[in-house]
Amino acid sequence: MHSKQTEANRQMSRRGVTVWFTGLSGAGKTTLSCGVAQQLRAWGLPVEVLDGDVVRQHLTKGLGFSKVDREENIRRIGFVAEMLTRHGVIVLVSAISPYRAARQEVRQYIGSFIEVFVDAPLEVCERRDVKGLYRKARAGLIQHLTGIDDPYEPPEQPEVVCKTAEQSISECIDLVIQSLKSRGYV
């Protein structure tokens, strides 16, 4: 019983944080967030990954890709992230989240927040095109693709910048981990 109480007290004293990976489709947000999660879990830390694509399949299924719907999507992800953060979890959000104002809104709401700009040029993201979205957008088969016919507003002062066209995945993961360490979250 005593060891359970000690573990519960340790969990309660742990500071949670939301690490918000933002960037174009194909920039490497999911890859980086999963890599960071793997490292943190190896250290026994409580981690939850909220991937934009997965969240859209479940929590925000009825939303489209208009500006209003995208902002609502970010608010809903932010709501879940804040609850987890408040309970000492390290939350890794990977979502395009194209609008600065929406990201700023969730930053203020959550409080403990690290913004990671996963910076890859559009040409690189188009070459990667894992989901085929850019090809479809260029062919006119889909509309409102961020970076093609909808804007992406890069962060003005992110805590971390990962240039995935120039840096390796492990270098980028290290940058995020170092940011967490320097702020006392790990």
C-alpha atoms as a printed R data frame, in Angstrom:
    type eleno elety resid chain resno       x      y       z
1   ATOM     1    CA   MET     A     1   0.000  0.000   0.000
2   ATOM     2    CA   HIS     A     2   2.783  2.428   0.908
3   ATOM     3    CA   SER     A     3   4.505  1.997  -2.486
4   ATOM     4    CA   LYS     A     4   1.201  2.721  -4.255
5   ATOM     5    CA   GLN     A     5   0.841  5.942  -2.272
6   ATOM     6    CA   THR     A     6   4.411  6.948  -3.092
7   ATOM     7    CA   GLU     A     7   3.813  6.324  -6.806
8   ATOM     8    CA   ALA     A     8   0.533  8.260  -6.666
9   ATOM     9    CA   ASN     A     9   2.281 11.203  -4.963
10  ATOM    10    CA   ARG     A    10   5.050 11.126  -7.554
11  ATOM    11    CA   GLN     A    11   2.480 11.139 -10.367
12  ATOM    12    CA   MET     A    12   0.650 14.084  -8.779
13  ATOM    13    CA   SER     A    13   3.845 16.131  -8.415
14  ATOM    14    CA   ARG     A    14   4.972 15.535 -12.001
15  ATOM    15    CA   ARG     A    15   4.416 18.517 -14.271
16  ATOM    16    CA   GLY     A    16   2.633 17.758 -17.481
17  ATOM    17    CA   VAL     A    17   3.272 19.567 -20.728
18  ATOM    18    CA   THR     A    18   1.881 19.674 -24.236
19  ATOM    19    CA   VAL     A    19   4.425 19.511 -27.040
20  ATOM    20    CA   TRP     A    20   2.665 20.747 -30.184
21  ATOM    21    CA   PHE     A    21   4.256 19.653 -33.476
22  ATOM    22    CA   THR     A    22   3.036 21.887 -36.318
23  ATOM    23    CA   GLY     A    23   3.990 21.937 -39.991
24  ATOM    24    CA   LEU     A    24   2.875 20.969 -43.459
25  ATOM    25    CA   SER     A    25   1.600 17.509 -44.336
26  ATOM    26    CA   GLY     A    26   4.668 15.350 -44.896
27  ATOM    27    CA   ALA     A    27   7.008 17.546 -42.845
28  ATOM    28    CA   GLY     A    28   7.606 14.762 -40.286
29  ATOM    29    CA   LYS     A    29   5.336 15.681 -37.345
30  ATOM    30    CA   THR     A    30   4.059 12.164 -36.678
31  ATOM    31    CA   THR     A    31   7.487 10.578 -37.134
32  ATOM    32    CA   LEU     A    32   9.046 12.998 -34.650
33  ATOM    33    CA   SER     A    33   6.254 12.788 -32.077
34  ATOM    34    CA   CYS     A    34   6.375  8.981 -32.159
35  ATOM    35    CA   GLY     A    35  10.172  9.037 -31.793
36  ATOM    36    CA   VAL     A    36   9.974 11.405 -28.823
37  ATOM    37    CA   ALA     A    37   7.211  9.258 -27.286
38  ATOM    38    CA   GLN     A    38   9.330  6.126 -27.623
39  ATOM    39    CA   GLN     A    39  12.250  7.778 -25.814
40  ATOM    40    CA   LEU     A    40  10.087  9.191 -23.025
41  ATOM    41    CA   ARG     A    41   8.293  5.883 -22.488
42  ATOM    42    CA   ALA     A    42  11.664  4.128 -22.276
43  ATOM    43    CA   TRP     A    43  12.357  6.422 -19.304
44  ATOM    44    CA   GLY     A    44   9.049  5.384 -17.735
45  ATOM    45    CA   LEU     A    45   7.327  8.738 -18.234
46  ATOM    46    CA   PRO     A    46   3.582  9.070 -18.858
47  ATOM    47    CA   VAL     A    47   3.113 10.025 -22.509
48  ATOM    48    CA   GLU     A    48   0.120 10.343 -24.796
49  ATOM    49    CA   VAL     A    49   0.296 10.985 -28.532
50  ATOM    50    CA   LEU     A    50  -2.567 12.887 -30.162
51  ATOM    51    CA   ASP     A    51  -2.057 12.542 -33.902
52  ATOM    52    CA   GLY     A    52  -4.155 14.852 -36.056
53  ATOM    53    CA   ASP     A    53  -5.146 12.109 -38.508
54  ATOM    54    CA   VAL     A    54  -6.190  9.703 -35.745
55  ATOM    55    CA   VAL     A    55  -8.102 12.405 -33.854
56  ATOM    56    CA   ARG     A    56  -9.982 13.287 -37.067
57  ATOM    57    CA   GLN     A    57 -11.112  9.659 -37.407
58  ATOM    58    CA   HIS     A    58 -12.610  9.607 -33.914
59  ATOM    59    CA   LEU     A    59 -12.998 12.856 -31.974
60  ATOM    60    CA   THR     A    60 -13.522 15.339 -34.805
61  ATOM    61    CA   LYS     A    61 -14.961 13.065 -37.473
62  ATOM    62    CA   GLY     A    62 -17.750 15.451 -38.534
63  ATOM    63    CA   LEU     A    63 -15.453 18.392 -39.178
64  ATOM    64    CA   GLY     A    64 -14.366 19.407 -42.666
65  ATOM    65    CA   PHE     A    65 -11.393 21.476 -43.760
66  ATOM    66    CA   SER     A    66 -12.808 24.997 -43.802
67  ATOM    67    CA   LYS     A    67 -11.007 27.560 -41.652
68  ATOM    68    CA   VAL     A    68 -13.781 27.379 -39.040
69  ATOM    69    CA   ASP     A    69 -13.649 23.561 -38.935
70  ATOM    70    CA   ARG     A    70  -9.853 23.491 -38.740
71  ATOM    71    CA   GLU     A    71  -9.908 25.930 -35.834
72  ATOM    72    CA   GLU     A    72 -12.557 23.834 -34.045
73  ATOM    73    CA   ASN     A    73 -10.430 20.734 -34.634
74  ATOM    74    CA   ILE     A    74  -7.477 22.436 -32.935
75  ATOM    75    CA   ARG     A    75  -9.674 23.592 -30.027
76  ATOM    76    CA   ARG     A    76 -10.901 20.033 -29.447
77  ATOM    77    CA   ILE     A    77  -7.382 18.609 -29.573
78  ATOM    78    CA   GLY     A    78  -6.304 21.401 -27.223
79  ATOM    79    CA   PHE     A    79  -9.101 20.563 -24.785
80  ATOM    80    CA   VAL     A    80  -7.993 16.925 -24.540
81  ATOM    81    CA   ALA     A    81  -4.320 17.938 -24.357
82  ATOM    82    CA   GLU     A    82  -5.021 20.347 -21.496
83  ATOM    83    CA   MET     A    83  -6.829 17.692 -19.449
84  ATOM    84    CA   LEU     A    84  -3.958 15.252 -19.860
85  ATOM    85    CA   THR     A    85  -1.331 17.937 -19.205
86  ATOM    86    CA   ARG     A    86  -3.115 18.973 -16.009
87  ATOM    87    CA   HIS     A    87  -2.775 15.368 -14.797
88  ATOM    88    CA   GLY     A    88   0.976 15.190 -15.289
89  ATOM    89    CA   VAL     A    89   1.063 13.609 -18.741
90  ATOM    90    CA   ILE     A    90   3.491 14.645 -21.470
91  ATOM    91    CA   VAL     A    91   1.158 15.153 -24.426
92  ATOM    92    CA   LEU     A    92   2.621 15.054 -27.925
93  ATOM    93    CA   VAL     A    93   0.270 16.611 -30.481
94  ATOM    94    CA   SER     A    94   1.086 16.246 -34.168
95  ATOM    95    CA   ALA     A    95  -1.350 18.306 -36.206
96  ATOM    96    CA   ILE     A    96  -0.882 20.633 -39.162
97  ATOM    97    CA   SER     A    97  -2.720 23.378 -37.213
98  ATOM    98    CA   PRO     A    98  -2.180 25.949 -39.965
99  ATOM    99    CA   TYR     A    99  -3.391 29.095 -38.183
100 ATOM   100    CA   ARG     A   100  -1.235 30.995 -35.671
101 ATOM   101    CA   ALA     A   101  -4.232 32.375 -33.788
102 ATOM   102    CA   ALA     A   102  -5.647 28.881 -33.142
103 ATOM   103    CA   ARG     A   103  -2.261 27.626 -31.924
104 ATOM   104    CA   GLN     A   104  -1.908 30.696 -29.694
105 ATOM   105    CA   GLU     A   105  -5.382 30.092 -28.276
106 ATOM   106    CA   VAL     A   106  -4.549 26.520 -27.239
107 ATOM   107    CA   ARG     A   107  -1.138 27.630 -25.927
108 ATOM   108    CA   GLN     A   108  -2.839 30.093 -23.582
109 ATOM   109    CA   TYR     A   109  -5.531 27.596 -22.589
110 ATOM   110    CA   ILE     A   110  -3.071 24.786 -21.832
111 ATOM   111    CA   GLY     A   111  -0.327 26.870 -20.206
112 ATOM   112    CA   SER     A   112   2.491 24.299 -20.132
113 ATOM   113    CA   PHE     A   113   3.167 24.309 -23.866
114 ATOM   114    CA   ILE     A   114   6.127 23.819 -26.181
115 ATOM   115    CA   GLU     A   115   5.621 24.600 -29.859
116 ATOM   116    CA   VAL     A   116   7.746 22.595 -32.287
117 ATOM   117    CA   PHE     A   117   7.841 23.900 -35.840
118 ATOM   118    CA   VAL     A   118   8.521 20.928 -38.091
119 ATOM   119    CA   ASP     A   119   9.928 22.973 -40.933
120 ATOM   120    CA   ALA     A   120  10.217 21.331 -44.340
121 ATOM   121    CA   PRO     A   121   9.874 23.169 -47.651
122 ATOM   122    CA   LEU     A   122   6.700 22.490 -49.631
123 ATOM   123    CA   GLU     A   123   8.764 20.878 -52.419
124 ATOM   124    CA   VAL     A   124  10.205 18.360 -49.952
125 ATOM   125    CA   CYS     A   125   6.775 17.606 -48.489
126 ATOM   126    CA   GLU     A   126   5.402 17.106 -52.008
127 ATOM   127    CA   ARG     A   127   8.223 14.666 -52.808
128 ATOM   128    CA   ARG     A   128   7.499 12.718 -49.612
129 ATOM   129    CA   ASP     A   129   3.690 12.858 -50.158
130 ATOM   130    CA   VAL     A   130   3.091  9.752 -48.032
131 ATOM   131    CA   LYS     A   131  -0.699 10.097 -48.217
132 ATOM   132    CA   GLY     A   132  -0.882 11.206 -51.862
133 ATOM   133    CA   LEU     A   133  -2.583 14.437 -50.841
134 ATOM   134    CA   TYR     A   134  -0.381 16.792 -52.820
135 ATOM   135    CA   ARG     A   135  -0.831 14.772 -56.026
136 ATOM   136    CA   LYS     A   136  -4.592 14.829 -55.525
137 ATOM   137    CA   ALA     A   137  -4.596 18.574 -54.798
138 ATOM   138    CA   ARG     A   138  -2.447 19.363 -57.831
139 ATOM   139    CA   ALA     A   139  -4.818 17.247 -59.960
140 ATOM   140    CA   GLY     A   140  -7.830 19.152 -58.581
141 ATOM   141    CA   LEU     A   141  -9.237 16.082 -56.832
142 ATOM   142    CA   ILE     A   142  -9.179 17.637 -53.362
143 ATOM   143    CA   GLN     A   143  -9.442 21.215 -52.206
144 ATOM   144    CA   HIS     A   144  -8.331 23.150 -49.137
145 ATOM   145    CA   LEU     A   145  -4.971 21.412 -48.802
146 ATOM   146    CA   THR     A   146  -2.698 23.419 -46.545
147 ATOM   147    CA   GLY     A   147   0.256 24.733 -48.514
148 ATOM   148    CA   ILE     A   148  -1.484 24.390 -51.891
149 ATOM   149    CA   ASP     A   149  -4.788 26.275 -51.856
150 ATOM   150    CA   ASP     A   150  -5.069 26.973 -48.119
151 ATOM   151    CA   PRO     A   151  -2.485 28.951 -46.131
152 ATOM   152    CA   TYR     A   152  -0.025 27.730 -43.540
153 ATOM   153    CA   GLU     A   153   1.106 30.355 -41.043
154 ATOM   154    CA   PRO     A   154   4.486 29.309 -39.612
155 ATOM   155    CA   PRO     A   155   5.088 29.968 -35.922
156 ATOM   156    CA   GLU     A   156   6.801 33.271 -35.204
157 ATOM   157    CA   GLN     A   157   8.625 32.166 -32.040
158 ATOM   158    CA   PRO     A   158   8.484 28.394 -31.610
159 ATOM   159    CA   GLU     A   159  10.454 26.895 -28.752
160 ATOM   160    CA   VAL     A   160  11.941 24.312 -31.135
161 ATOM   161    CA   VAL     A   161  12.543 24.302 -34.905
162 ATOM   162    CA   CYS     A   162  13.201 20.972 -36.599
163 ATOM   163    CA   LYS     A   163  14.376 21.332 -40.194
164 ATOM   164    CA   THR     A   164  13.592 17.813 -41.364
165 ATOM   165    CA   ALA     A   165  14.990 18.364 -44.859
166 ATOM   166    CA   GLU     A   166  18.389 19.194 -43.317
167 ATOM   167    CA   GLN     A   167  18.493 17.402 -39.957
168 ATOM   168    CA   SER     A   168  18.153 13.700 -39.219
169 ATOM   169    CA   ILE     A   169  15.161 12.356 -37.326
170 ATOM   170    CA   SER     A   170  17.391 11.547 -34.339
171 ATOM   171    CA   GLU     A   171  18.815 15.097 -34.318
172 ATOM   172    CA   CYS     A   172  15.283 16.504 -34.299
173 ATOM   173    CA   ILE     A   173  14.156 14.134 -31.545
174 ATOM   174    CA   ASP     A   174  17.180 15.220 -29.491
175 ATOM   175    CA   LEU     A   175  16.224 18.900 -29.948
176 ATOM   176    CA   VAL     A   176  12.749 18.213 -28.544
177 ATOM   177    CA   ILE     A   177  14.085 16.102 -25.654
178 ATOM   178    CA   GLN     A   178  16.625 18.824 -24.795
179 ATOM   179    CA   SER     A   179  13.834 21.401 -24.776
180 ATOM   180    CA   LEU     A   180  11.835 19.236 -22.354
181 ATOM   181    CA   LYS     A   181  14.901 18.753 -20.140
182 ATOM   182    CA   SER     A   182  15.877 22.431 -20.108
183 ATOM   183    CA   ARG     A   183  12.343 23.346 -18.983
184 ATOM   184    CA   GLY     A   184  12.299 20.710 -16.221
185 ATOM   185    CA   TYR     A   185   9.650 18.399 -17.682
186 ATOM   186    CA   VAL     A   186  11.959 15.354 -17.852
